[in-house]
Amino acid sequence: MTGPHVRARRPVRILLALMLAIVIAACSPAAPHRGMTLNRGNGGEPASLDPHFIDLTLEANIVGDLLVGLVTEDRAGNPIPGAAVSWETSKDGLTWTFHLRRHLWSDGVPVTSQDFIYAWRRILDPRTGAKYGYNLWVFKNAEAISNGKLPPSALGADAANDDTLVLQLEHPAPYLPQLLMHQTTLPLPRHALFKYGAAWSTPEHYVSNGAYVLKEWYPNDHITLVKNPLFYDAAHVRVDTVNYFPTGDTEAALRRLRAGELDIQNPLPAYEIGWMRAHIPSALQVAPYLGVSYLTMNETRAPFGDRRVREAVNLAVSRERIASRVYKLGELPAYSMVPPGTANFPGHAALDFKAMPYDARVAKAQALMREAGYGPKNRARITYETTGDPDTKRSAAALQSMLKPIYMDVDIAQVDIQIHFANMQQHDFDIAGATWIADFDDATNFLDLLRSDSGLNYGSYKNPAYDALLNKAQLETDAKARGELLDRAEQMALDDYPWVPVRFLVTRDLVQPSVKGWVANIRDVNHTRWLWIAGKPTR
């Protein structure tokens, strides 16, 4: 609750915090680094910087510099206290109490528990139209709110006071600290949204509680962030300005990095990996990653509503060829959906033909296609949609050649990355290339993509038995038993062939040796607050 004593102290908190910020700006260790600029190639143009309307890593990279959740990432991407300084959990794992640090939005207004509750209610409210709200369904009543069965006010989140937040869960979630680092759980400045509405996330109105504030956004050119002097850890933020560039053409981005125009680039052009290993090995940051590349097939369109066709496509795709000849990054061919090394997961599920020689796979695929009514004189004609990145072009050409022997003629459609993901979310495609990077280290983050009601179930896969198994796993408190249930669910989905898992990803970063503080990690998260430049003149 909010009592009179809380209201009385708020002006004092603001004044003291502003005075502290002035002292920090004048005396902190960061002062000698004034003028330090970091240029980051970021893969593409963001659709938004409102955390409720983003779903791409390239957008999360920027928002992660602007906003801080209850829990945030350390240098290696691990959970550490963020807007909350501490928390405790009830014995049954269903109640989490968070104690907020006293800190400010970039316009001097205090951050409170209500800013989180407001944000969570907003993203779950079906009127908002946020595609990623399901990520919060572990919160009490969140799913019912998303489905319009309960009002947002029914969410199991309460503010005991401005600095204490009590969160109720639907089921135990030991991975909650990792989930709370995700953009869907970030706070929003209520006062800014009340005043500006949807325009709050434009440069002239953006209010942040993170290490940086939004200075300017020139679409398809660059986004500039500058250091936030009111950030609670501003004394240790060294980079004063960070520019994000949309670098969809990775080969052109490599040239810019070599010319010194970029300090960091993600992703790197896999086709040039041999040259990079020979000439700029110190810039390469290739490490295991919690991500999978896959093909999604639209089951609402012919011929992919037929399980035999989906199995045939799975058989015909040579994962080894794509991983070793197209990308050449040391990625593992994928015969399952959940990457190896995922926490508390046995990882036994796999496509049943994994050990079958490729020639035998193609023969079986041809037989399945004939059973489905296709053949040399009645070929299936489909469109494969992907982005225009040079690596995806080569991958698309390889797929085209692999499906030709099984009586499929593939037209390749290359579109802008934002259009591509919009088409998949609207189920406006035949077969499409996709990737999924884990929001948190748990198998459910991959398996939930195939839930019947998931907004990211691009192919419209529906299996009530699969959904029921995932629901059963949610209620299991024993980690081993839970993992076994999830393993069974994965095998059930694999047997239906809704996806074509292709390769388990590695990180694909190029980082100039002059960039310090970079730590390769399984989530590939390196916020600018932890980085600095040394060994060359600052710009």
Secondary structure, 3 states (H helix, E strand, C coil): CCCHHHHHHHHHHHHHHHHHHHHHHHHCCCHHHCCCEEEEECCCCCCCCCHHHCCCHHHHHHHHHHCCCCEEECCCCCEEECCEEEEEECCCCCEEEEEECCCECCCCCECCHHHHHHHHHHHHCCCCCCCCHHHHCCECCHHHHHCCCCCHHHCCEEEEECCEEEEEECCCCCCHHHHCCCHHHCCCCHHHHHHHHHHHHCCCCCCCCCCEEEEEEECCCEEEEEECCCCCCHHHCCCCEEEEECCCCHHHHHHHHHCCCCCEECCCCHHHHHHHHHHCHHHEECCEEEEEEEEEECCCCCCCCCHHHHHHHHHHCCHHHHHHHHHCCCCEECCCCCCCCCCCCCCCCCCCCCCCCHHHHHHHHHHHHHHCCCECCECEEEEEEEECCHHHHHHHHHHHHHHHHHCEEEEEEEECHHHHHHHHHCCCCCEEEEEEECCCCCCHHHHHHHCCCCCCCCCCCCCHHHHHHHHHHHCCCCHHHHHHHHHHHHHHHHCCCCEEEEEEEECCEEECCCEECCCCCCCCCCCHHHCEECCCCCC
